[in-house]
């Protein structure tokens, strides 16, 4: 009887994982994209005297690289060979707060079959307080955020591999939310400022390094000693999420 229960539970978990995978694939678009000539373009966005910014990046499929060091609010290079994927950039300022949205054309879907290619290299301004939201579909992303002045991070993963660097010596508290998909994410966390992580596993695995469990959370050695704290809320998906203090 016990063996039968185990088999039933495993079957339910496998069906749930299959359903999540199928849902993720369907959001990437069912058909093979129409591949054409590789196109490249550059975009820059001035802050227009905004005192803070909300930046939203929405990529359906491809390679996303985000870093700091931009003189303006954003400096970006895009390359793609599916014309429908031409990125759309919008920016406006209200009450001294800027709102920047960069989204893939046909952003509701996309896959990298048939030789399709899509790459975004985006640099953001280090000094402007920035609330960053990233929605990633299929592909790989590297978010090197250690030099930015962050006020918040919201990451939604899809199917692929993601690396997020949050090891900056940040001067103010902020919250980061990471929602796992069907891929693998590595999140690098700082050792010099306090870190508190609440991790809720899905069907995947959440692993920690350099964190100790206190109650229902994980903290680093600087937590409780540092004037600045980073609060991270992790919700696992089908894939793996690795949390590392470096």
Secondary structure, 3 states (H helix, E strand, C coil): CHHHHHHHHHHHHHHHHHHHHHHHHHHCCCCCCCCCCCEEEEEEECCCCCCEEEEEEEEEEEEEEEEEEECCCEEEEEEECCHHHCCEEEEEEECCEEEEEEECCCCCCCCCHHHCCEEEEEEEECCCEEEEEEEEEEEEEEEECCCCCEEEEEEECCCEEEEEEECCCCCCCEEEEEECCCCEEEEEECCCCEEEEEEECCCCCEEEECCEEECCEEECCCCCCCCCEEEEEEECCCCEEEEEEC
